[in-house]
Amino acid sequence: MRFLLALSALLLLAAAAPRQGLDWTTQAQPTATGYLIGNPNARVKLVEYGSYTCSHCAAFANESEAELKGRMIRTGSISLEYRHFFFNALDLGVAVLARCTGPRRFAATTAFIYRTQDDWLARGQQFQETNGARLNMYLPIARLRALVDGSGLTAAVVARGLTPAAVDACFADQAAIDRLTAGMNALPAGVTGTPTFFLNGRLIAHVTWADLAPQLRAALAR
């Protein structure tokens, strides 16, 4: 009996421990309103509410990339659950496109989207201003696709390996899009904008990477 209990304890510890040599940034699983990136058994759990059209979110993503994803998440020490927050239709369309790249490429695609935000966002806003009357005649799901295409982001993500057929399928999946938008009706208290974080369940709103990094390092040191 003691042997079985000891064996069970060892198995539980093995499941919780980071797997040596595995790049956890390539491991992700979809959630109702986003993606959980990294080791799901990580001791330190970070949740981010982010918007792809948010300049502060882009600054955080770009400034944190080397340490947060490059070391903390990659090694399995921290997991990041990225939850989508939408300010506008382009935001939603970009989220659909990012999720379309699938679990292994979601983190890299999100990093690319934030890294190139200045370019595609300006093009998307210009496209919407120029074609507003025509876009208003489209069904909502077709409007989403047109906005993302008009921003140039669809072509950029396809050039990175996503097939046009996959893009078509993702923008035809009304049920999946409805699940994403439903998340905006069930936001936790304190989530009023982006980026907003929860560190092991504790709300940390509207901070920069310089503010959050010491708190993550302290959590890892405990």
KOLVONU-388118 format. One record per residue: x, z, y of N, C-alpha, C, O in turn; residue in one letter; residue number from 1. Coordinates in steps of 0.05 Angstrom, whole numbers, plus 32768, in hexadecimal, padded with zeros to 4 digits. Layout:
# KOLVONU-388118
X|Z|Y|X|Z|Y|X|Z|Y|X|Z|Y|A|NUM
...
END
This chain:
# KOLVONU-388118
8011|8000|7FE8|8000|8000|8000|8011|8000|8019|800C|7FF1|802C|M|1
8027|8012|8019|8039|8013|8030|8047|7FF8|8034|804B|7FF0|804A|R|2
804D|7FEB|801E|805A|7FD0|8020|8048|7FBC|802D|8051|7FAD|803E|F|3
802E|7FBC|8026|801B|7FAA|8032|8017|7FAF|804F|8015|7F9C|805F|L|4
8016|7FC9|8057|8013|7FCF|8073|802B|7FC6|8083|8029|7FBC|8099|L|5
8043|7FCA|8078|805B|7FC2|8085|805C|7FA4|8088|8064|7F99|809D|A|6
8054|7F95|8073|8054|7F78|8074|8041|7F6E|808A|8047|7F5C|8098|L|7
8029|7F7B|808B|8015|7F73|80A0|8020|7F77|80BC|801C|7F67|80CD|S|8
802E|7F8E|80C0|803A|7F93|80DA|804F|7F7E|80E1|8050|7F75|80F8|A|9
805F|7F76|80CE|8074|7F62|80D3|8067|7F47|80DA|8071|7F39|80EC|L|10
8052|7F40|80CD|8044|7F27|80D2|8038|7F27|80EE|803A|7F12|80FC|L|11
802D|7F3D|80F7|8022|7F3F|8112|8037|7F3D|8127|8033|7F2F|813B|L|12
804E|7F49|8122|8064|7F48|8135|806F|7F2B|8137|8075|7F21|814C|L|13
8070|7F1E|8120|807A|7F02|8120|8067|7EF0|812F|8070|7EDD|813D|A|14
804D|7EF4|812D|803A|7EE4|813B|803C|7EE7|8159|8038|7ED4|8168|A|15
8042|7F00|8162|8043|7F06|817E|805E|7EFD|818B|805F|7EF8|81A3|A|16
8073|7EFB|817B|808D|7EF5|8186|8090|7ED8|818D|8085|7EC6|817F|A|17
809F|7ED2|81A3|80A5|7EB6|81A9|80B4|7EA8|8193|80C6|7EB4|8186|P|18
80AE|7E8F|818D|80BC|7E80|8179|80D5|7E74|8185|80D4|7E64|8197|R|19
80EC|7E7C|817A|8106|7E74|8185|8108|7E55|8184|8102|7E49|816F|Q|20
8112|7E49|819A|8116|7E2D|819B|80FE|7E1C|81A2|8101|7E04|81A7|G|21
80E6|7E28|81A2|80CE|7E18|81A8|80CB|7E17|81C6|80CC|7E2C|81D4|L|22
80C6|7DFF|81D1|80BF|7DFC|81ED|80A2|7E01|81F1|8091|7DF0|81EB|D|23
809B|7E19|81FA|807F|7E21|81FC|806F|7E12|8211|8057|7E12|8212|W|24
807D|7E04|8224|806F|7DF5|8238|8061|7DDC|822C|804F|7DD1|8238|T|25
8069|7DD5|8213|805C|7DBE|8206|8044|7DC8|81F5|8037|7DB8|81E8|T|26
8040|7DE2|81F4|802A|7DED|81E4|8014|7DF6|81F7|8018|7E08|8208|Q|27
7FFC|7DEB|81F4|7FE6|7DF2|8205|7FCC|7DEF|81F5|7FCA|7DE0|81E2|A|28
7FB8|7DFE|81FE|7F9E|7DFC|81F1|7F89|7DFC|8207|7F8A|7E0C|8219|Q|29
7F75|7DEA|8204|7F60|7DE9|8219|7F4F|7E02|8219|7F49|7E0D|8204|P|30
7F47|7E0A|8230|7F33|7E1F|8234|7F1B|7E13|8241|7F1B|7DFB|8248|T|31
7F06|7E22|8246|7EEE|7E18|8252|7EF3|7E0C|826D|7EE6|7DF8|8275|A|32
7F05|7E18|827D|7F09|7E0F|8298|7F26|7E08|829E|7F2E|7E06|82B6|T|33
7F37|7E05|828A|7F52|7DFE|828F|7F62|7DFB|8276|7F59|7DF0|8262|G|34
7F7B|7E03|8277|7F8E|7E02|8260|7F9E|7E1B|825F|7FA8|7E25|8274|Y|35
7FA3|7E26|8247|7FB5|7E3C|8243|7FD0|7E2F|823A|7FD2|7E23|8225|L|36
7FE4|7E32|824B|7FFE|7E26|8246|8012|7E3C|823C|8014|7E51|8249|I|37
801F|7E36|8226|8034|7E48|821C|802B|7E59|8205|8018|7E52|81F7|G|38
8039|7E6E|8200|8035|7E80|81E9|801C|7E91|81ED|801B|7EA2|81FF|N|39
8007|7E8C|81DE|7FEE|7E9B|81E2|7FF1|7EB9|81DC|7FE1|7EC9|81E4|P|40
8007|7EC1|81CE|800C|7EDD|81C8|8021|7EE9|81DB|802B|7EFF|81D6|N|41
8027|7EDB|81F1|803B|7EE6|8204|8031|7F01|820F|8019|7F05|8214|A|42
8044|7F13|8214|803D|7F2D|821D|8033|7F2C|823A|8022|7F3C|8242|R|43
803F|7F1A|824A|8037|7F17|8266|8026|7EFE|8269|802D|7EE8|8261|V|44
800E|7F03|8273|7FFA|7EED|8275|7FF3|7EE8|8292|7FEA|7EFA|82A0|K|45
7FF7|7ECF|829B|7FF1|7EC8|82B6|7FDA|7EB4|82B6|7FDB|7EA0|82A7|L|46
7FC6|7EB9|82C7|7FB0|7EA6|82CA|7FB2|7E9B|82E7|7FB5|7EAB|82FA|V|47
7FB0|7E81|82EA|7FB0|7E75|8304|7F96|7E65|8308|7F90|7E54|82F8|E|48
7F89|7E6A|831E|7F73|7E58|8328|7F80|7E45|833C|7F89|7E4D|8351|Y|49
7F81|7E2B|8334|7F8E|7E18|8345|7F7D|7DFF|834A|7F6C|7DF8|833A|G|50
7F83|7DF2|8360|7F76|7DD9|8368|7F8B|7DC4|836C|7F9F|7DC9|8379|S|51
7F86|7DAD|8360|7F9A|7D97|8362|7F9D|7D8C|837F|7FB1|7D80|8385|Y|52
7F89|7D90|8390|7F8B|7D86|83AB|7F94|7D9C|83BF|7F95|7D98|83D7|T|53
7F9B|7DB3|83B4|7FA4|7DCA|83C4|7FC2|7DC9|83C9|7FD2|7DC9|83B6|C|54
7FCA|7DC8|83E3|7FE6|7DC5|83E9|7FF6|7DDF|83E2|800D|7DDE|83DA|S|55
7FE9|7DF6|83E4|7FF6|7E0F|83DD|7FFB|7E10|83BF|800F|7E1B|83B6|H|56
7FE8|7E05|83AF|7FEC|7E04|8392|8003|7DF2|838B|8012|7DF8|8379|C|57
8005|7DDB|8399|801C|7DC9|8394|8036|7DD6|839B|804A|7DD4|838C|A|58
8037|7DE5|83B1|804F|7DF3|83B9|8057|7E08|83A3|806E|7E0A|839C|A|59
8043|7E17|839A|8048|7E2A|8385|8053|7E1D|836C|8067|7E26|8360|F|60
8046|7E07|8363|804E|7DF9|834B|806A|7DEF|834D|807A|7DF2|833A|A|61
8071|7DE3|8363|808B|7DD7|8367|80A1|7DEC|8369|80B7|7DE9|835E|N|62
809B|7E02|8377|80AF|7E17|837B|80B3|7E27|8362|80C9|7E32|835D|E|63
809F|7E2A|8352|80A0|7E3B|833A|80A9|7E2D|8321|80B0|7E39|830D|S|64
80AA|7E12|8322|80AE|7E02|830A|80C7|7E0B|82FA|80C5|7E0E|82E1|E|65
80DE|7E0E|8307|80F6|7E13|82F9|80F6|7E2E|82EA|80FF|7E2F|82D3|A|66
80EC|7E42|82F7|80EC|7E5D|82EA|80D4|7E62|82D9|80D6|7E6B|82C2|E|67
80BC|7E5D|82E4|80A3|7E64|82D6|80A0|7E53|82BD|809D|7E5E|82A7|L|68
80A1|7E39|82C0|809D|7E28|82A9|80B8|7E24|829A|80B9|7E23|8282|K|69
80CD|7E21|82AA|80E7|7E1A|829E|80F3|7E30|828E|8103|7E2B|827C|G|70
80EC|7E49|8294|80F8|7E60|8285|80E2|7E72|827A|80E1|7E77|8261|R|71
80D1|7E7D|828B|80BE|7E92|8282|80AA|7E87|826D|80A6|7E94|8258|M|72
809E|7E71|8273|808A|7E65|8261|8098|7E57|824A|8090|7E5A|8233|I|73
80AD|7E49|824F|80BB|7E39|823B|80C4|7E4B|8224|80C3|7E42|820D|R|74
80CD|7E63|822A|80D8|7E75|8215|80C2|7E85|8207|80C8|7E93|81F4|T|75
80A9|7E83|8211|8094|7E92|8204|808F|7EAE|8210|807F|7EBD|8205|G|76
809E|7EB5|8225|809B|7ECF|8231|8082|7ED3|8241|8077|7EE9|8242|S|77
8078|7EBD|824D|8061|7EBE|825E|804F|7EA7|8256|8058|7E91|8250|I|78
8035|7EAC|8256|8022|7E96|8253|8014|7E91|826E|8011|7EA4|827E|S|79
800C|7E79|8273|7FFD|7E72|828C|7FE3|7E64|8284|7FE3|7E4F|8278|L|80
7FCD|7E71|828D|7FB4|7E63|828A|7FAC|7E57|82A5|7FA6|7E66|82B8|E|81
7FAD|7E3D|82A6|7FA6|7E2F|82BF|7F89|7E29|82BF|7F7F|7E1A|82AD|Y|82
7F7A|7E34|82D2|7F5D|7E2F|82D4|7F57|7E1E|82EC|7F61|7E23|8302|R|83
7F47|7E09|82E8|7F41|7DF6|82FD|7F2E|7E02|8312|7F1A|7E0F|830B|H|84
7F34|7DFC|832B|7F23|7E03|8342|7F1F|7DEA|8352|7F33|7DDC|8357|F|85
7F07|7DE4|8359|7F01|7DCA|8366|7EF7|7DCD|8383|7EE5|7DDC|8388|F|86
7F04|7DBF|8395|7EFB|7DBF|83B1|7EEB|7DA5|83B7|7EDB|7DA5|83CA|F|87
7EEF|7D91|83A7|7EE2|7D77|83AC|7EE2|7D66|8393|7EEC|7D6E|837E|N|88
7ED6|7D4E|8396|7ED3|7D3C|837E|7EEE|7D32|8375|7EF2|7D2F|835D|A|89
7F01|7D2D|8387|7F1B|7D23|837E|7F29|7D39|836D|7F36|7D32|8359|L|90
7F26|7D52|8376|7F31|7D68|8366|7F27|7D67|8349|7F37|7D69|8336|D|91
7F0D|7D64|8346|7F01|7D63|832B|7F0B|7D4B|831B|7F12|7D4D|8304|L|92
7F0C|7D34|8328|7F16|7D1C|831B|7F32|7D1E|8311|7F39|7D15|82FB|G|93
7F43|7D2B|8321|7F5F|7D2E|831A|7F61|7D42|8302|7F72|7D3E|82F0|V|94
7F50|7D57|8302|7F50|7D69|82EC|7F48|7D5B|82D2|7F54|7D60|82BD|A|95
7F35|7D4A|82D3|7F2C|7D3A|82BB|7F44|7D2A|82B1|7F49|7D28|8299|V|96
7F52|7D1D|82C4|7F69|7D0D|82BC|7F7F|7D1D|82B0|7F8B|7D15|829B|L|97
7F85|7D34|82BC|7F9A|7D46|82B1|7F94|7D4F|8295|7FA5|7D4F|8283|A|98
7F7B|7D58|8291|7F73|7D62|8276|7F73|7D4B|8262|7F77|7D50|824A|R|99
7F70|7D33|826B|7F6F|7D1C|8259|7F8A|7D18|824B|7F8B|7D0B|8236|C|100
7FA0|7D22|8257|7FBA|7D1D|824B|7FBF|7D2F|8233|7FD2|7D2B|8224|T|101
7FAD|7D43|822E|7FAE|7D53|8216|7FC1|7D6B|8217|7FD0|7D6E|822A|G|102
7FC0|7D7C|8203|7FCF|7D95|8203|7FED|7D93|8207|7FF9|7DA2|8216|P|103
7FFA|7D80|81FA|8017|7D7E|81FB|8021|7D74|8216|8038|7D7A|821D|R|104
8010|7D66|8225|8019|7D5A|823E|800B|7D66|8257|8011|7D5E|826D|R|105
7FF9|7D79|8253|7FEA|7D83|826A|7FFC|7D90|827E|7FFA|7D8B|8296|F|106
800F|7DA1|8275|8020|7DB0|8288|8032|7D9C|8297|8035|7D9F|82B0|A|107
803D|7D88|8289|804E|7D75|8297|803E|7D63|82AA|8048|7D5D|82C0|A|108
8026|7D5C|82A2|8015|7D4C|82B4|800D|7D5C|82CD|800D|7D51|82E3|T|109
8006|7D75|82C9|7FFF|7D86|82E0|8017|7D88|82F3|8014|7D86|830C|T|110
802F|7D8C|82E9|8047|7D8D|82F9|804B|7D73|8309|8052|7D73|8320|A|111
8047|7D5C|82FB|8049|7D42|8308|8034|7D3E|831E|803B|7D34|8334|F|112
801C|7D47|8319|8007|7D45|832D|800D|7D54|8346|800A|7D4A|835D|I|113
8017|7D6D|8343|801F|7D7D|835A|8037|7D72|8368|8039|7D72|8381|Y|114
804A|7D68|8359|8063|7D5D|8364|805E|7D44|8376|806C|7D40|8389|R|115
8049|7D35|836F|8043|7D1C|837D|802A|7D1F|838E|801F|7D0B|8397|T|116
8021|7D37|8393|8008|7D3C|83A1|8006|7D2E|83BC|7FF1|7D22|83C3|Q|117
801B|7D2F|83CC|801B|7D22|83E7|8013|7D05|83E5|8004|7CFC|83F6|D|118
801D|7CF7|83D1|8018|7CDA|83CF|7FFB|7CD4|83C6|7FEC|7CC7|83D5|D|119
7FF3|7CDE|83AF|7FD9|7CD7|83A4|7FC2|7CE3|83B4|7FAD|7CD7|83B6|W|120
7FC6|7CFB|83C0|7FB0|7D07|83CF|7FAB|7CF7|83E9|7F94|7CF3|83F0|L|121
7FC0|7CEF|83F6|7FBC|7CDF|840E|7FAE|7CC5|8408|7F9C|7CBC|8416|A|122
7FB6|7CB8|83F2|7FAA|7C9F|83E9|7F8D|7CA3|83E1|7F7B|7C92|83E7|R|123
7F87|7CB9|83D4|7F6C|7CBF|83CB|7F59|7CC4|83E3|7F43|7CBB|83E3|G|124
7F63|7CD3|83F6|7F53|7CD9|840E|7F4E|7CBF|841E|7F38|7CBB|8428|Q|125
7F62|7CAE|8420|7F5E|7C95|842E|7F4B|7C83|8420|7F3A|7C76|842C|Q|126
7F4C|7C82|8405|7F3A|7C72|83F5|7F1D|7C7C|83F9|7F0B|7C6B|83FB|F|127
7F19|7C96|83F9|7EFE|7CA1|83FD|7EF3|7C9B|8418|7EDC|7C94|841B|Q|128
7F04|7C9D|842D|7EFA|7C96|8448|7EF3|7C79|844A|7EDF|7C72|8457|E|129
7F03|7C68|843E|7EFE|7C4B|8441|7EE7|7C42|8430|7ED9|7C2E|8438|T|130
7EE1|7C4F|841A|7ECD|7C45|8407|7EB6|7C59|8404|7EA8|7C58|83EF|N|131
7EB2|7C6B|8417|7E9E|7C80|8415|7E82|7C76|840F|7E75|7C80|83FD|G|132
7E79|7C62|841E|7E5E|7C58|841A|7E5A|7C4C|83FE|7E45|7C51|83F1|A|133
7E6E|7C3D|83F4|7E6C|7C32|83D9|7E6C|7C48|83C4|7E5E|7C46|83B0|R|134
7E7E|7C5B|83C8|7E81|7C71|83B4|7E67|7C81|83B1|7E60|7C8A|839C|L|135
7E58|7C84|83C7|7E3F|7C93|83C7|7E2A|7C85|83B6|7E16|7C92|83AF|N|136
7E2D|7C6C|83B0|7E1A|7C5E|83A0|7E20|7C61|8382|7E0F|7C5A|8371|M|137
7E37|7C6B|837B|7E3F|7C6F|835F|7E32|7C88|8353|7E2B|7C9B|8361|Y|138
7E2F|7C87|8339|7E28|7CA0|832B|7E3F|7CB3|832D|7E56|7CAB|8330|L|139
7E3A|7CCD|832C|7E4F|7CE1|8331|7E68|7CDD|831F|7E7F|7CDF|8329|P|140
7E64|7CD7|8306|7E7B|7CD5|82F4|7E8C|7CBC|82FA|7EA4|7CBC|82F8|I|141
7E7E|7CA6|8303|7E8C|7C8E|830B|7E9B|7C92|8326|7EB0|7C87|832A|A|142
7E90|7CA3|8337|7E9D|7CAA|8350|7EB7|7CB9|834C|7ECB|7CB4|8359|R|143
7EB6|7CCB|8338|7ECF|7CDA|8332|7EE5|7CC7|8329|7EFC|7CC8|8333|L|144
7EDE|7CB5|8317|7EF2|7CA1|830D|7EFC|7C90|8324|7F14|7C8B|8325|R|145
7EEB|7C87|8335|7EF3|7C75|834B|7F06|7C83|835E|7F19|7C77|8367|A|146
7F00|7C9D|8364|7F11|7CAC|8376|7F2E|7CAF|836B|7F41|7CAC|8379|L|147
7F2F|7CB6|8351|7F49|7CBA|8345|7F58|7CA0|8343|7F70|7C9F|8348|V|148
7F4A|7C8B|833B|7F57|7C70|833A|7F61|7C69|8356|7F77|7C5F|8359|D|149
7F50|7C6D|836A|7F57|7C66|8386|7F6F|7C75|8391|7F7D|7C6C|83A3|G|150
7F74|7C8D|8386|7F8B|7C9D|838F|7FA5|7C93|8383|7FBB|7C9A|838D|S|151
7FA3|7C81|836F|7FBB|7C78|8362|7FC5|7C8A|834B|7FD8|7C83|833D|G|152
7FB7|7CA0|8348|7FC0|7CB3|8334|7FBB|7CAA|8317|7FCB|7CB0|8305|L|153
7FA4|7C9D|8313|7F9F|7C93|82F8|7FB5|7C80|82EE|7FBF|7C83|82D8|T|154
7FBD|7C6E|82FF|7FD2|7C5B|82F7|7FEC|7C69|82F2|7FFB|7C62|82E0|A|155
7FF2|7C7E|8302|800B|7C8D|82FF|800B|7C9C|82E4|8020|7C9D|82D7|A|156
7FF4|7CA8|82DD|7FF3|7CB7|82C4|7FF3|7CA4|82AC|7FFF|7CAA|8297|V|157
7FE6|7C8D|82AE|7FE7|7C79|8299|8004|7C6F|8295|800D|7C6B|827E|V|158
8013|7C6C|82AB|802F|7C64|82A9|8040|7C79|829B|8055|7C72|8290|A|159
8037|7C92|829A|8045|7CA7|828C|803C|7CAA|826F|8046|7CBC|8261|R|160
802A|7C98|8266|8024|7C98|8249|8007|7C9B|8241|8001|7C97|822A|G|161
7FF6|7CA2|8254|7FD9|7CA4|824D|7FCD|7C88|824B|7FD2|7C77|825C|L|162
7FBD|7C83|8236|7FB2|7C68|8233|7F99|7C64|8244|7F8B|7C77|8248|T|163
7F94|7C4C|824E|7F7C|7C46|825D|7F63|7C4D|824D|7F4F|7C56|8258|P|164
7F63|7C49|8233|7F4C|7C50|8222|7F46|7C6D|8222|7F2F|7C76|8223|A|165
7F5C|7C7E|8222|7F58|7C9B|8223|7F4C|7CA3|823E|7F3B|7CB4|823F|A|166
7F55|7C97|8254|7F4A|7C9D|826E|7F2D|7C96|826F|7F1C|7CA6|8279|V|167
7F25|7C7F|8264|7F09|7C77|8264|7EF8|7C8B|8255|7EE3|7C93|825E|D|168
7F03|7C95|823E|7EF4|7CA8|822D|7EF0|7CC2|823C|7EDB|7CCF|823B|A|169
7F05|7CCB|824A|7F03|7CE5|8257|7EEF|7CE4|826E|7EE1|7CF8|8273|C|170
7EEF|7CCE|827D|7EDC|7CCC|8293|7EC0|7CC5|828A|7EAE|7CC3|829B|F|171
7EBC|7CC0|8271|7EA1|7CBB|8266|7E96|7CD4|8259|7E7F|7CD5|8251|A|172
7EA6|7CEA|8258|7E9E|7D02|824A|7E90|7D15|825E|7E9D|7D28|8268|D|173
7E77|7D10|8263|7E68|7D20|8276|7E66|7D3E|826E|7E67|7D4F|827F|Q|174
7E64|7D43|8254|7E62|7D5F|824B|7E7B|7D6E|8252|7E7A|7D85|825A|A|175
7E93|7D62|824E|7EAC|7D70|8254|7EAE|7D75|8272|7EB7|7D8A|827B|A|176
7EA6|7D61|8282|7EA6|7D65|829F|7E93|7D7B|82A8|7E9A|7D8A|82BA|I|177
7E7C|7D7C|829C|7E69|7D91|82A2|7E74|7DAD|829C|7E6F|7DC0|82AA|D|178
7E83|7DAF|8286|7E8F|7DC8|827F|7EA3|7DD1|8294|7EA6|7DE9|829A|R|179
7EB2|7DBE|829E|7EC6|7DC4|82B3|7EB9|7DCE|82CC|7EC1|7DE3|82D7|L|180
7EA4|7DC0|82D5|7E97|7DC8|82EE|7E88|7DE2|82EB|7E84|7DF0|82FF|T|181
7E7F|7DE9|82D3|7E71|7E02|82CF|7E82|7E1A|82D5|7E78|7E2F|82DC|A|182
7E9D|7E16|82D2|7EAF|7E2C|82D8|7EAE|7E36|82F5|7EB4|7E4D|82FA|G|183
7EA6|7E24|8307|7EA4|7E2C|8323|7E8D|7E3E|8328|7E8C|7E4B|833D|M|184
7E7A|7E40|8315|7E63|7E52|8319|7E68|7E6D|830C|7E56|7E7E|830D|N|185
7E7F|7E71|8300|7E85|7E8A|82F2|7EA1|7E94|82FA|7EB0|7E9E|82E8|A|186
7EA8|7E93|8313|7EC2|7E9C|831C|7EC3|7EBA|831D|7EB0|7EC7|8325|L|187
7EDA|7EC6|8315|7EDC|7EE3|8316|7EDC|7EEC|8334|7EE2|7EDD|8346|P|188
7ED5|7F05|8338|7ED6|7F11|8353|7EF2|7F0E|835E|7F06|7F14|8350|A|189
7EF4|7F06|8377|7F0E|7F04|8384|7F19|7EE8|8384|7F2C|7EE2|8393|G|190
7F0E|7ED6|8374|7F17|7EBA|8374|7F07|7EAA|8388|7EF1|7EA1|8382|V|191
7F12|7EA7|83A0|7F04|7E99|83B5|7F13|7E80|83BF|7F09|7E71|83CF|T|192
7F2B|7E7D|83B5|7F3B|7E66|83BD|7F53|7E63|83AA|7F54|7E71|8395|G|193
7F66|7E52|83B2|7F7C|7E4D|83A0|7F97|7E4E|83B0|7F97|7E48|83C8|T|194
7FAD|7E54|83A2|7FAE|7E5E|8387|7FA7|7E7C|8385|7FAE|7E8C|8397|P|195
7F98|7E84|8371|7F92|7EA0|836B|7F9C|7EA6|834F|7F99|7E95|833D|T|196
7FA8|7EBD|834B|7FB5|7EC4|8332|7FA9|7EDE|8327|7FA0|7EEF|8336|F|197
7FAB|7EE0|830D|7FA7|7EFA|82FF|7FBF|7EFE|82ED|7FC6|7EEE|82DC|F|198
7FCD|7F15|82F2|7FE5|7F1C|82E2|7FDD|7F32|82CF|7FD9|7F49|82D8|L|199
7FDB|7F2C|82B6|7FD2|7F40|82A2|7FB8|7F4D|82AB|7FB4|7F65|82A9|N|200
7FA6|7F3C|82B6|7F8B|7F45|82BE|7F89|7F4F|82DA|7F73|7F55|82E4|G|201
7FA0|7F52|82E9|7FA0|7F5C|8304|7F9F|7F46|8318|7FAF|7F33|8317|R|202
7F8B|7F46|832A|7F87|7F31|833E|7F9E|7F31|8352|7FA6|7F46|835D|L|203
7FAA|7F19|8357|7FBE|7F15|836B|7FB6|7EFB|837A|7FB9|7EE5|836F|I|204
7FAB|7EFE|8392|7FA0|7EE6|839F|7FB3|7EDB|83B5|7FC0|7EEA|83C3|A|205
7FB3|7EC0|83B6|7FC0|7EB1|83CC|7FDD|7EBA|83D1|7FE4|7EC1|83E8|H|206
7FED|7EB9|83BD|8009|7EC0|83C0|801B|7EA7|83BB|8012|7E94|83AE|V|207
8033|7EA8|83C4|8046|7E93|83BF|8056|7E9A|83A7|8054|7EB0|839C|T|208
8067|7E86|839E|8079|7E8C|8387|808C|7EA2|838F|8093|7EB3|837D|W|209
8096|7EA3|83A7|80A8|7EB9|83B0|809B|7ED4|83AD|80A9|7EE8|83A8|A|210
8081|7ED5|83B1|8072|7EEF|83AF|806E|7EF6|8391|8071|7F0D|838A|D|211
8067|7EE2|8381|805F|7EE8|8366|8076|7EEB|8353|8075|7EFB|8340|L|212
808C|7EDD|8358|80A3|7EDD|8345|80AD|7EF9|833F|80B2|7EFF|8328|A|213
80B1|7F0A|8354|80BB|7F25|834D|80A8|7F35|833C|80B0|7F45|832B|P|214
808E|7F31|833F|807A|7F3F|832F|807B|7F35|8312|8077|7F46|82FF|Q|215
8080|7F1C|830E|8082|7F12|82F2|809C|7F1C|82E5|809B|7F24|82CE|L|216
80B2|7F1D|82F4|80CA|7F27|82E9|80C8|7F45|82E2|80D2|7F4E|82CD|R|217
80BA|7F54|82F3|80B6|7F70|82ED|80A5|7F74|82D5|80AA|7F86|82C5|A|218
8090|7F63|82D2|807F|7F65|82BA|808E|7F5F|82A1|8089|7F6C|828C|A|219
80A1|7F4C|82A2|80B1|7F46|828B|80C4|7F5C|8284|80CC|7F60|826D|L|220
80CD|7F6B|8298|80E1|7F80|8294|80D5|7F99|8288|80E4|7FAA|827F|A|221
80BB|7F9C|8289|80AE|7FB5|8280|80B0|7FB7|8261|80A6|7FCB|8256|R|222
END
